[in-house]
Amino acid sequence: MALAVLIVVAVLALFVIITLAKSVRIIPQARTGIVERFGKYKGSLAPGLNVITPFVDKVRYIIDMREQVVSFPPQGMITQDNLTVSIDTVLYFQVTDPIAATYEIANYITAVEQLTMTTLRNIVGGMDLEKTLTSRESINSQLSAVLDGDTGRWGLKVKRVEIKSIEPPPSIKDAMEKQMRADRDKRAAILQAEGERQSAILSAEGKKQSAILNAEGQRESQILSAQGEREAAILRAQGEGRAIQTVFQAIHDGQPDQSLLAYQYLQLLPQIAQGDANKLWILPSEFTKTIEGLGSSLTSALGIPAKAAGDFERVDMGPDETLLATSRTAEADHAVQQAIAEAASAANPGLPAPSDPTGPTDQAGPSAADEEPGA
């Protein structure tokens, strides 16, 4: 009897425990519990501790109310220019109505995935490959608008749709890489050509400025050189003029005759004969007449009298054939010295004639200085 009572008590305790377990439900934060009674929606359970009717009510679904992220696998899309591209998408959505998400659609994740793929195919099908690769923002905005409108009745709110990657076919990718490489090479060639052009322009301008500066420097140098040569020529001409005037005045003051001019010409003859190329020098037969003519011409041109003022005669040199060559030379030098002395005496009558200490003492005949004025 006691054993039966214990069994009954144990069964009642187990029933109470099961009843409590069936009637108490704890819903986590940001979750919502859907309660059904005999298979029909009864109500929703809020986060926290909830009590339901055991064996009658049942928590069928617990819906996550947080924003969810779903990444869809790559899907092949055909562009307007009949090229196949592979597109990966990421969807951000949130359940706003747990009842609609539970009873309006069987699997809202699969429904959103399929809706995203079909909408994306429609959008990409109206674009060519280049526009598809460069219009991600436009594709995202169009896809978000379509999904948000279609998933609203399911109790979902599409927050954002992102395209992870767009992969063209390998052949197209290789062609695009070649095109991009060609464009880069083209831009590099253009930049290099522009740089060379600018360099050539700057070099030409530099050479132009250098040529202008060189020309200006040469002009200034030539002007200064010409001015210096002109001034030097003027100074030389003035010096030569003064020298000529001095010599001319000295000649007039000395009053030389033709014999002095002839003697000067004789002194110039050795200089004429000097030179490596002058091996033989022939005197003309009319040498004496040439000297006389030269002296006459010079005296007439310079206004020199044919005979110096005063009474003096030509020195008698004696017969040439009786004297030796050395005697002839000494007598000629003595005669010339005497002629010069007579010319000086004639120019200055008040002064005595200078003596010739180097002349010979035993020449034939009296000298012109010793002769009387009337002789």
PLY file of the C-alpha trace (Angstrom):
ply
format ascii 1.0
element vertex 375
property float x
property float y
property float z
element edge 374
property int vertex1
property int vertex2
end_header
0.00 0.00 0.00
2.77 2.39 0.83
4.54 1.45 -2.37
1.51 2.36 -4.41
1.25 5.68 -2.65
4.89 6.39 -3.41
4.40 5.56 -7.08
1.39 7.85 -7.30
3.32 10.67 -5.64
6.24 10.19 -7.98
3.98 10.25 -11.03
2.28 13.42 -9.80
5.66 15.07 -9.19
6.85 14.10 -12.66
3.66 15.46 -14.16
4.09 18.73 -12.34
7.67 19.03 -13.55
6.69 18.31 -17.13
3.81 20.76 -16.91
6.10 23.47 -15.59
8.61 22.73 -18.34
5.91 22.98 -20.94
4.41 26.17 -19.56
7.60 28.25 -18.97
9.52 29.62 -22.00
12.58 31.89 -21.98
13.00 33.95 -25.16
16.48 35.50 -25.77
17.00 39.19 -26.44
16.25 40.37 -30.02
14.24 37.25 -30.64
10.47 36.72 -30.97
8.65 33.45 -30.27
5.65 32.39 -32.39
3.09 30.45 -30.30
0.57 28.12 -31.92
-2.43 26.46 -30.31
-3.50 23.26 -31.99
-1.54 24.33 -35.12
-2.99 27.83 -35.29
-1.23 31.08 -34.48
-1.95 32.01 -30.89
0.44 34.88 -30.17
4.04 36.08 -29.98
6.38 35.83 -27.07
8.59 38.77 -26.12
12.18 38.36 -24.93
12.42 37.12 -21.34
10.38 34.68 -19.21
7.02 33.69 -20.70
4.30 31.26 -19.51
2.13 29.39 -21.95
-0.56 26.78 -21.57
1.13 23.43 -21.44
0.09 20.69 -23.79
-2.10 23.18 -25.63
0.21 26.01 -26.76
3.47 25.39 -28.54
6.36 27.73 -29.51
6.63 26.87 -33.17
9.36 29.38 -34.32
11.86 31.72 -32.73
12.52 34.56 -35.19
15.79 36.54 -35.06
14.97 40.25 -35.20
18.57 41.41 -35.71
19.96 42.59 -39.04
21.29 39.62 -40.91
24.02 39.29 -43.54
23.72 36.67 -46.26
26.44 36.07 -48.85
25.26 34.41 -52.03
27.60 32.23 -54.14
28.83 33.54 -57.53
26.24 33.45 -60.28
26.78 33.70 -64.02
25.26 36.75 -65.67
25.03 37.57 -69.37
25.63 41.19 -70.33
24.07 43.09 -73.20
27.08 42.36 -75.42
26.65 38.59 -74.79
29.52 38.17 -72.37
29.24 36.03 -69.27
30.36 37.50 -65.99
30.37 35.98 -62.52
28.92 38.21 -59.77
29.06 37.73 -55.99
26.51 39.61 -53.89
26.05 40.32 -50.19
22.60 41.10 -48.79
21.86 42.99 -45.54
18.23 42.63 -44.32
16.17 42.61 -41.12
12.90 40.93 -40.10
10.40 43.59 -39.19
7.25 41.40 -38.98
7.93 37.93 -37.51
4.38 36.72 -38.21
4.63 37.58 -41.93
8.14 36.16 -42.12
6.76 32.94 -40.62
3.47 32.49 -42.44
3.84 34.56 -45.66
6.91 32.76 -46.97
8.17 29.26 -46.32
11.95 30.15 -46.38
12.64 33.82 -46.64
16.44 33.29 -46.99
16.04 31.20 -50.12
13.36 33.57 -51.42
15.63 36.57 -50.99
18.51 34.78 -52.70
16.48 33.84 -55.74
14.90 37.26 -55.96
18.34 38.84 -55.79
19.70 36.66 -58.61
16.76 37.25 -60.94
16.77 41.00 -60.34
20.53 41.15 -60.85
20.25 39.27 -64.15
17.66 41.76 -65.39
19.85 44.72 -64.42
23.10 43.33 -65.85
21.35 42.17 -69.04
20.71 45.81 -69.96
24.38 46.83 -69.64
27.48 46.05 -71.59
30.59 44.68 -69.94
32.37 47.99 -69.53
29.34 49.66 -68.00
28.76 46.66 -65.73
32.32 46.90 -64.42
32.06 50.62 -63.76
28.45 50.89 -62.48
28.48 49.07 -59.18
26.77 51.89 -57.30
24.00 52.03 -59.87
23.49 48.26 -59.73
23.42 48.32 -55.92
20.83 51.07 -55.77
18.53 49.44 -58.36
18.82 46.05 -56.68
18.06 47.50 -53.23
14.95 49.28 -54.52
13.55 46.15 -56.17
14.27 43.86 -53.20
12.90 46.31 -50.66
9.61 46.57 -52.55
9.19 42.84 -53.10
10.27 41.62 -49.66
8.10 44.05 -47.71
5.09 41.70 -47.77
7.28 38.98 -46.26
7.98 41.11 -43.23
11.57 41.83 -44.35
13.46 45.08 -44.74
16.42 45.04 -47.17
18.96 47.44 -45.77
21.71 47.20 -48.33
22.93 45.14 -51.27
26.60 45.01 -52.18
28.36 43.39 -55.15
31.50 41.73 -53.91
33.15 41.04 -57.24
32.49 40.93 -60.97
34.65 38.40 -62.77
34.67 38.47 -66.59
35.77 35.41 -68.60
39.51 34.69 -68.73
39.76 35.61 -72.42
37.99 38.91 -71.81
40.12 39.55 -68.79
43.28 38.95 -70.83
42.01 41.25 -73.59
41.16 43.90 -71.02
44.60 43.61 -69.49
46.17 44.02 -72.92
43.96 47.02 -73.59
44.82 48.55 -70.25
48.50 47.87 -70.88
48.25 49.48 -74.30
46.48 52.50 -72.79
49.18 52.81 -70.16
51.90 52.51 -72.81
50.11 55.12 -74.88
49.85 57.52 -71.97
53.47 56.87 -71.09
54.54 57.55 -74.69
52.45 60.73 -74.74
53.95 61.93 -71.48
57.44 61.07 -72.69
56.84 62.90 -75.98
55.50 65.92 -74.12
58.52 65.85 -71.83
60.90 65.63 -74.79
59.04 68.47 -76.51
59.28 70.65 -73.44
62.93 69.72 -73.08
63.59 70.57 -76.75
61.74 73.87 -76.38
63.70 74.79 -73.27
66.97 73.73 -74.92
66.17 75.80 -78.01
65.29 78.80 -75.88
68.52 78.37 -73.94
70.55 78.13 -77.15
68.72 81.17 -78.51
69.48 83.21 -75.41
73.07 81.98 -75.48
73.43 82.92 -79.16
71.92 86.35 -78.48
74.25 86.94 -75.55
77.26 85.71 -77.58
76.31 87.98 -80.48
75.89 90.94 -78.16
79.22 90.16 -76.53
80.96 89.87 -79.91
79.36 93.11 -81.05
80.49 94.93 -77.94
83.95 93.38 -78.30
84.19 94.40 -81.97
82.99 97.90 -81.15
85.54 98.26 -78.38
88.27 96.76 -80.59
87.36 99.12 -83.43
87.38 102.09 -81.09
90.74 101.02 -79.70
92.18 100.52 -83.20
90.79 103.87 -84.28
92.31 105.65 -81.31
95.59 103.77 -81.81
95.59 104.66 -85.52
94.90 108.32 -84.66
97.70 108.32 -82.13
100.07 106.58 -84.57
99.14 109.05 -87.32
99.65 111.97 -84.96
103.00 110.54 -83.85
104.08 109.91 -87.45
102.94 113.40 -88.40
104.91 114.93 -85.59
107.91 112.78 -86.45
107.70 113.82 -90.11
107.37 117.46 -89.11
110.35 117.11 -86.76
112.46 115.40 -89.42
111.34 117.83 -92.09
112.12 120.77 -89.84
115.46 119.27 -88.94
116.26 118.82 -92.63
115.36 122.44 -93.37
117.32 123.62 -90.38
120.35 121.60 -91.50
120.05 122.71 -95.17
121.55 119.51 -96.68
122.72 119.37 -100.27
122.62 116.62 -102.87
125.85 115.04 -101.73
124.40 114.31 -98.29
121.33 112.74 -99.84
123.54 110.65 -102.06
125.55 109.56 -99.08
122.37 108.57 -97.24
121.30 106.56 -100.25
124.68 104.83 -100.22
124.14 103.91 -96.59
120.81 102.34 -97.48
122.26 100.18 -100.21
123.75 97.56 -97.81
120.43 97.22 -96.11
118.78 96.64 -99.47
121.30 93.95 -100.21
120.72 92.16 -96.91
118.62 88.99 -96.87
119.03 85.24 -97.30
117.59 85.31 -100.82
119.92 88.09 -102.05
122.92 86.11 -103.31
123.91 88.60 -106.05
123.20 92.31 -106.34
124.08 94.24 -109.51
124.52 98.01 -109.53
123.15 99.79 -112.58
125.57 101.40 -115.00
123.99 104.78 -114.52
124.45 104.63 -110.78
125.88 108.14 -110.43
123.15 109.68 -112.54
120.56 107.79 -110.54
121.89 109.25 -107.30
121.98 112.72 -108.82
118.45 112.37 -110.13
117.21 111.06 -106.78
118.85 113.94 -104.94
117.51 116.50 -107.39
114.00 115.09 -107.08
114.12 115.10 -103.29
115.59 118.60 -103.10
113.05 120.00 -105.52
110.15 118.26 -103.72
111.28 119.22 -100.22
112.44 122.69 -101.16
116.08 121.91 -100.36
118.59 124.07 -102.30
120.82 122.29 -104.75
123.89 123.73 -103.06
124.25 124.61 -99.45
124.57 128.26 -98.52
128.17 129.43 -98.30
131.23 129.16 -100.47
132.56 125.65 -100.44
133.65 123.36 -103.15
133.56 119.67 -103.81
136.42 117.75 -102.29
138.92 116.46 -104.75
139.22 112.74 -104.11
142.11 112.33 -106.57
142.39 109.77 -109.30
140.71 106.55 -108.29
143.01 104.35 -110.29
146.13 105.31 -108.30
144.76 104.50 -104.85
144.25 101.25 -103.16
140.82 100.09 -102.17
141.41 100.80 -98.50
142.65 104.34 -99.22
139.64 104.99 -101.35
137.32 104.03 -98.55
139.12 106.19 -95.98
139.24 109.18 -98.33
135.56 108.79 -99.15
134.64 108.75 -95.48
136.87 111.80 -94.88
135.27 113.63 -97.77
131.83 112.89 -96.49
132.75 114.13 -93.01
134.15 117.29 -94.54
131.00 117.78 -96.57
128.89 117.43 -93.47
131.14 119.89 -91.63
130.92 122.39 -94.49
127.15 122.03 -94.54
127.03 122.71 -90.80
129.33 125.76 -91.25
127.15 127.04 -94.05
124.04 126.65 -91.92
125.77 128.47 -89.03
128.35 130.92 -90.51
129.26 132.31 -87.13
130.59 128.97 -85.82
134.00 127.50 -86.69
134.09 124.30 -88.73
134.64 121.21 -86.55
137.79 119.19 -87.09
137.80 115.54 -88.17
139.89 113.58 -85.66
139.34 110.31 -87.48
140.24 111.55 -90.96
143.61 110.83 -92.68
146.36 113.31 -92.24
148.26 112.74 -95.46
145.63 112.97 -98.16
146.54 114.53 -101.49
145.68 118.19 -101.94
144.23 120.70 -99.51
140.82 120.18 -97.87
137.83 122.28 -98.56
137.83 123.60 -95.00
141.42 124.91 -95.38
140.76 126.69 -98.64
140.14 130.32 -98.70
136.65 131.50 -99.29
137.61 133.04 -102.61
139.37 129.97 -104.01
0 1
1 2
2 3
3 4
4 5
5 6
6 7
7 8
8 9
9 10
10 11
11 12
12 13
13 14
14 15
15 16
16 17
17 18
18 19
19 20
20 21
21 22
22 23
23 24
24 25
25 26
26 27
27 28
28 29
29 30
30 31
31 32
32 33
33 34
34 35
35 36
36 37
37 38
38 39
39 40
40 41
41 42
42 43
43 44
44 45
45 46
46 47
47 48
48 49
49 50
50 51
51 52
52 53
53 54
54 55
55 56
56 57
57 58
58 59
59 60
60 61
61 62
62 63
63 64
64 65
65 66
66 67
67 68
68 69
69 70
70 71
71 72
72 73
73 74
74 75
75 76
76 77
77 78
78 79
79 80
80 81
81 82
82 83
83 84
84 85
85 86
86 87
87 88
88 89
89 90
90 91
91 92
92 93
93 94
94 95
95 96
96 97
97 98
98 99
99 100
100 101
101 102
102 103
103 104
104 105
105 106
106 107
107 108
108 109
109 110
110 111
111 112
112 113
113 114
114 115
115 116
116 117
117 118
118 119
119 120
120 121
121 122
122 123
123 124
124 125
125 126
126 127
127 128
128 129
129 130
130 131
131 132
132 133
133 134
134 135
135 136
136 137
137 138
138 139
139 140
140 141
141 142
142 143
143 144
144 145
145 146
146 147
147 148
148 149
149 150
150 151
151 152
152 153
153 154
154 155
155 156
156 157
157 158
158 159
159 160
160 161
161 162
162 163
163 164
164 165
165 166
166 167
167 168
168 169
169 170
170 171
171 172
172 173
173 174
174 175
175 176
176 177
177 178
178 179
179 180
180 181
181 182
182 183
183 184
184 185
185 186
186 187
187 188
188 189
189 190
190 191
191 192
192 193
193 194
194 195
195 196
196 197
197 198
198 199
199 200
200 201
201 202
202 203
203 204
204 205
205 206
206 207
207 208
208 209
209 210
210 211
211 212
212 213
213 214
214 215
215 216
216 217
217 218
218 219
219 220
220 221
221 222
222 223
223 224
224 225
225 226
226 227
227 228
228 229
229 230
230 231
231 232
232 233
233 234
234 235
235 236
236 237
237 238
238 239
239 240
240 241
241 242
242 243
243 244
244 245
245 246
246 247
247 248
248 249
249 250
250 251
251 252
252 253
253 254
254 255
255 256
256 257
257 258
258 259
259 260
260 261
261 262
262 263
263 264
264 265
265 266
266 267
267 268
268 269
269 270
270 271
271 272
272 273
273 274
274 275
275 276
276 277
277 278
278 279
279 280
280 281
281 282
282 283
283 284
284 285
285 286
286 287
287 288
288 289
289 290
290 291
291 292
292 293
293 294
294 295
295 296
296 297
297 298
298 299
299 300
300 301
301 302
302 303
303 304
304 305
305 306
306 307
307 308
308 309
309 310
310 311
311 312
312 313
313 314
314 315
315 316
316 317
317 318
318 319
319 320
320 321
321 322
322 323
323 324
324 325
325 326
326 327
327 328
328 329
329 330
330 331
331 332
332 333
333 334
334 335
335 336
336 337
337 338
338 339
339 340
340 341
341 342
342 343
343 344
344 345
345 346
346 347
347 348
348 349
349 350
350 351
351 352
352 353
353 354
354 355
355 356
356 357
357 358
358 359
359 360
360 361
361 362
362 363
363 364
364 365
365 366
366 367
367 368
368 369
369 370
370 371
371 372
372 373
373 374
